[in-house]
Amino acid sequence: MPVLYTRSQVIRQQTDLLSNIIEPAMLLITGLMTGSIVIGMYLPMFNPGEAIF
């Protein structure tokens, strides 16, 4: 006899699957945003073109 899933169990499984897929993408997007802000802040301080002239 097959195991009968209630609606809440199916929704819980789908939510877990979706969160497992979205979490790495969110981490990557957050890292890219943070990295671009840090580079944008430090780039004017270390601009080699202005140091020569």
Secondary structure, DSSP 8 states (H G I E B T S, - for coil): ------HHHHHHHHHHHHHHHHHHHHHHHHHHHHHHHHHHHHTTTT-HHHHH-
